[in-house]
Amino acid sequence: MIRKDVIIIGGGAAGFFAAINIAEQNSKLKVTILERSKEGLQKVKVSGGGRCNVSHAEFIPQELVQNYPRGEKELLGPFHQFMTGDTIEWFEKRGVELKIEEDGRMFPVSNSSQTIIDCFLNEAKKYGVDVLYNHIVKSISKKKGWFQIETSEGLFSAEKILVATGSNLKIWKVLEDLGHTISQPVPSLFTFNIEDERIKDIPGVVAQHVEISVLETDLFSEGPLLITHWGMSAPSILKLSAFGALQLAKRDYKFQIKINFIRKSFEDCLEVLKTSKQDLAKKTVFKSTHFDLPKRLWHQLVLASNISEDTRWADLNKVQLEVLASQLTQAVFKVNGKSTFKEEFVTAGGVDLKEVNFKTFESKLVENLYFAGEVLNIDAVTGGFNFQNAWTGAFIAAKNIIK
Ligand SMILES: Cc1cc2nc3c(=O)[nH]c(=O)nc-3n(C[C@H](O)[C@H](O)[C@H](O)COP(=O)(O)OP(=O)(O)OC[C@H]3O[C@@H](n4cnc5c(N)ncnc54)[C@H](O)[C@@H]3O)c2cc1C
């Protein structure tokens, strides 16, 4: 049996961040990371399309928490201890400069996730963190104040452990055996599969600001919408997938959405169209794009309203005007399944938040057992918030582990 002071299970984002903070702040503690794979930090590597969206430029805790469908209430306190500004400072102190893009997402100036990985590996080495790869943790038990950790490479023991295994079914089972409750894992941050004539031929088209609701639910979101080869994506859809992760899973990802492409009421839209019927009488409807919509989307919505390419505004009858107003403000689309959003996807579910003390990130059920990152039932919308959860939890757990 190999004895260590602190064992971190999982060499991913949260695991490395915690290990470095512990070892840096208390050089007497022997910190070991047990990592299942041969490299670790694999999600960091592929994150943000290979650029690693480290965090988000939102500096007010009350605003920041609103990006977490699960964890909103629990993260408010922790964000007062360590949040986005601290993340910038933490990386800058270690030679990694971050930049903020127009939409608030933060990336390393290098535009490469390898910069973050190199930083972690160098810091871990500098402070003597022992990283043991190819060590799969199989079970955890506690005897006389010491945790016993069975791995594929032998038995380890430690007084304090941090579980940072991300979304991992086997470790959730191990944690259940320790008495914890695990909220059923379901995917979050996915795109919607939609087969529909209106969008079939226009992949790549972006509507800058739409409103979307999911029929028969209270789910609603707004933001940019991207038409893809297989359906719809972009923040308006991803937000629905995150906030509706549980409800949409229950429906087996078969549901209907209603889109308001122009954020106007049906009545206001109809008024505008009626005015165009007068003012643009001799022009074709097809060629006179309205409401700043992308031309190709306007074309599809016009055709879907049974208005042919050569129909002039003057020739539109009442029904056609109404159908066009309806297509623009309350177009219904049938969603049939989901696809992975390649830039970032996460799992909703994990250790029940009621069983964790968010002042310390320690288990309320098992003393000296800490958690950080996606192993907890916390997840966020896309934009760097998921990593921020990992950094915050890891930092606070580290601070308390060294106490
Ligand atoms: C493609 C993709 C892109 C993403 N991009 C972004 C982004 O740009 N910004 C953002 O904020 N979020 C992003 N995310 C989400 C983000 O990566 C996660 O929320 C974050 O990595 C969670 O950190 P973690 O340390 O909890 O888990 P992980 O980073 O998943 O690390 C867990 C580690 O534990 C190890 N492990 C698991 N089981 C065991 C075991 N039994 N024994 C030993 N080790 C084990 C795993 O091998 C892994 O190394 C992305 C996710 C994906 C999939």
The ligand as a Tripos MOL2 file, in Angstrom:
@<TRIPOS>MOLECULE
LIG
   53    58     1     0     0
SMALL
NO_CHARGES

@<TRIPOS>ATOM
      1 C1        -15.3010   18.6010  -26.7340 C.3       1 LIG1
      2 C2        -15.4530   19.4230  -25.4790 C.ar      1 LIG1
      3 C3        -15.1050   20.7420  -25.4850 C.ar      1 LIG1
      4 C4        -15.2510   21.5080  -24.3230 C.ar      1 LIG1
      5 N1        -14.9080   22.8350  -24.3600 N.ar      1 LIG1
      6 C5        -15.0740   23.5940  -23.2610 C.ar      1 LIG1
      7 C6        -14.6890   24.9570  -23.2600 C.ar      1 LIG1
      8 O1        -14.0920   25.4600  -24.2280 O.2       1 LIG1
      9 N2        -14.9390   25.7000  -22.1510 N.ar      1 LIG1
     10 C7        -15.5390   25.1520  -21.0300 C.ar      1 LIG1
     11 O2        -15.7440   25.8670  -20.0560 O.2       1 LIG1
     12 N3        -15.8650   23.8510  -20.9890 N.ar      1 LIG1
     13 C8        -15.6380   23.0620  -22.0640 C.ar      1 LIG1
     14 N4        -15.9830   21.7360  -22.0230 N.ar      1 LIG1
     15 C9        -16.4490   21.1820  -20.7520 C.3       1 LIG1
     16 C10       -15.2180   20.9550  -19.8620 C.3       1 LIG1
     17 O3        -14.2520   20.2760  -20.6160 O.3       1 LIG1
     18 C11       -15.5650   20.1610  -18.6220 C.3       1 LIG1
     19 O4        -16.6220   20.7700  -17.9320 O.3       1 LIG1
     20 C12       -14.3370   20.0800  -17.7200 C.3       1 LIG1
     21 O5        -13.2970   19.4140  -18.3890 O.3       1 LIG1
     22 C13       -14.6540   19.3740  -16.4270 C.3       1 LIG1
     23 O6        -13.4570   19.2360  -15.7170 O.3       1 LIG1
     24 P1        -13.2640   18.0150  -14.7180 P.3       1 LIG1
     25 O7        -11.8750   18.1200  -14.1930 O.co2     1 LIG1
     26 O8        -14.3950   17.9600  -13.7920 O.co2     1 LIG1
     27 O9        -13.3870   16.7280  -15.6420 O.3       1 LIG1
     28 P2        -12.4300   16.2380  -16.8050 P.3       1 LIG1
     29 O10       -11.7010   17.3650  -17.4040 O.co2     1 LIG1
     30 O11       -13.2810   15.3850  -17.6680 O.co2     1 LIG1
     31 O12       -11.3480   15.3310  -16.0640 O.3       1 LIG1
     32 C14       -11.6920   14.1370  -15.4110 C.3       1 LIG1
     33 C15       -10.4750   13.2390  -15.4020 C.3       1 LIG1
     34 O13       -10.7050   12.1370  -14.5470 O.3       1 LIG1
     35 C16       -10.1770   10.9850  -15.1560 C.3       1 LIG1
     36 N5        -10.8700    9.8150  -14.6150 N.ar      1 LIG1
     37 C17       -12.1470    9.4490  -14.7950 C.ar      1 LIG1
     38 N6        -12.4000    8.2960  -14.1710 N.ar      1 LIG1
     39 C18       -11.2670    7.9240  -13.5530 C.ar      1 LIG1
     40 C19       -10.8850    6.8040  -12.7580 C.ar      1 LIG1
     41 N7        -11.7440    5.8250  -12.4770 N.pl3     1 LIG1
     42 N8         -9.6320    6.7570  -12.2830 N.ar      1 LIG1
     43 C20        -8.7230    7.7380  -12.5620 C.ar      1 LIG1
     44 N9         -9.0240    8.8030  -13.3290 N.ar      1 LIG1
     45 C21       -10.2780    8.8860  -13.8170 C.ar      1 LIG1
     46 C22       -10.4360   11.1970  -16.6310 C.3       1 LIG1
     47 O14        -9.5990   10.3960  -17.4390 O.3       1 LIG1
     48 C23       -10.1430   12.6880  -16.7740 C.3       1 LIG1
     49 O15        -8.7910   12.9410  -17.0880 O.3       1 LIG1
     50 C24       -15.8020   20.9320  -23.1460 C.ar      1 LIG1
     51 C25       -16.1340   19.5810  -23.1410 C.ar      1 LIG1
     52 C26       -15.9550   18.8280  -24.2860 C.ar      1 LIG1
     53 C27       -16.3140   17.3750  -24.2450 C.3       1 LIG1
@<TRIPOS>BOND
     1     1     2 1
     2     2     3 ar
     3     2    52 ar
     4     3     4 ar
     5     4     5 ar
     6     4    50 ar
     7     5     6 ar
     8     6     7 ar
     9     6    13 1
    10     7     8 2
    11     7     9 ar
    12     9    10 ar
    13    10    11 2
    14    10    12 ar
    15    12    13 ar
    16    13    14 ar
    17    14    15 1
    18    14    50 ar
    19    15    16 1
    20    16    17 1
    21    16    18 1
    22    18    19 1
    23    18    20 1
    24    20    21 1
    25    20    22 1
    26    22    23 1
    27    23    24 1
    28    24    25 2
    29    24    26 1
    30    24    27 1
    31    27    28 1
    32    28    29 2
    33    28    30 1
    34    28    31 1
    35    31    32 1
    36    32    33 1
    37    33    34 1
    38    33    48 1
    39    34    35 1
    40    35    36 1
    41    35    46 1
    42    36    37 ar
    43    36    45 ar
    44    37    38 ar
    45    38    39 ar
    46    39    40 ar
    47    39    45 ar
    48    40    41 1
    49    40    42 ar
    50    42    43 ar
    51    43    44 ar
    52    44    45 ar
    53    46    47 1
    54    46    48 1
    55    48    49 1
    56    50    51 ar
    57    51    52 ar
    58    52    53 1
@<TRIPOS>SUBSTRUCTURE
     1 LIG1         1 GROUP 0 **** ****
